[in-house]
Amino acid sequence: MEALLAARRTSEARSVWERLYPAIRARGRFRLIEAGLLLAEGRPDAARAVFEEGFEVADLREGAEAIGDLWSRISSPDEPLPAHYDFRMRPPT
């Protein structure tokens, strides 16, 4: 799905998403992917709601910036990444 989103093949990514079992969709990494999918579909408020509902990507490596990168695309410029999602190893820019 991430490759489809990177290639801007949003409708195909949505099709893959719809075929996933609900238990898979509920996992943290897939919630992050869902937020990216919603943003790609032009639904930033729905993407932000995923963050507000909360998720945990248990296998996200320390220093990874995927969550912060997505947050910066759905939030206002003056709104910092919530601390419980901040795994950066450097100060924010």
Order of alpha helices (4+ residues) and beta strands (2+ residues): alpha-alpha-alpha-alpha-alpha-alpha
